[in-house]
Amino acid sequence: MGTEVWLWIGFHVLVAGMLAIDLGIFQRHAHRISIREAAVWSVVWVGTALVFNAGVWWLRGSQAGLEWLTGYLIEKALSVDNLFVFLVIFTYFAVPAHLQPRVLKWGILGAVLMRASLIAIGAVLVHRFHWILYLFGAFLVYTGFKLLRHTHETVDPSRNRALLFVRRFWPVTEDYGRGAFFEQRGGRLWVTPLVLVLVAIETTDLVFALDSIPAIFAITRDPFIVYTSNIFAILGLRAMFFLLAGILDMFRFLKYGLSVVLMFIGAKMLISDVYKIHVGVSLGVVALILAVSVLASIFVPKPAEATLNVPESADAPKTGG
């Protein structure tokens, strides 16, 4: 019990300290993030996660360590899929490069709180209702199959209902102004397009969370492993976005790999009471699937007409409503 308490405390102190350094010092002022800066912070976040994983392995044993690493790999891969959507959203709203880090900062902090709440709810449901694991498994198989059939589906932020709600009840400026989320104009409080971008990012992340959180419950039902691996997977997304933004279209087969991973994890959950697949085997299968999808994206020649699907916006960056 003492070890568990210290692990929880250590995790939150570590994350709070890292965020304070990253967001409070290096990202205090809005600026365009260079590839070098993004690469450094990507390495820092991944390295910190692996050091934490080593700590879990040492304090709780190899089984817990393998479960943590598998969960982190799955959540990281699924989180990387978010980057495609972020790129579409930023392109649609024509967000200036120096303002993109600010939006992602608040978007990822909001995602952390959202994931924590959903994980807590999921842990309670799994503990009280064992049958819900079958529901999670079936949902993951269905989601993986759907993703496999619609890998080239266009993301259209203009159809986001949350954005329509914001535009209906609040006046939105036609430009980004000084780069703030809210501005006083003519004695009236206006929201800037940055609010719309943030809402789009948060609502799409909620959709991704509904896929990714059930997936990790197929690996472990330990709330600590589920929570910490999930949070570590999304904390480095902001830096990774700016590192990979220019080459995301290269990973065109990643969605196929993710769909197979989701179906595998869903099937693992469905047969868990009949046959338990060892976590080491799960880790190997997931790593192999993702490696094949990435290598195929790099080495298989790309058709000349293949491009990133971004819906045209008649009013971006003018988003007044």
PyMOL commands that set and color helices and strands:
alter all, ss='L'
color gray80, all
select helices_A, chain A and resi 2-26+35-60+62-92+100-128+132-149+157-159+161-169+193-217+223-235+237-244+248-250+254-270+279-299
alter helices_A, ss='H'
color red, helices_A
select strands_A, chain A and resi 182-185+188-191
alter strands_A, ss='S'
color yellow, strands_A
deselect
rebuild
show_as cartoon
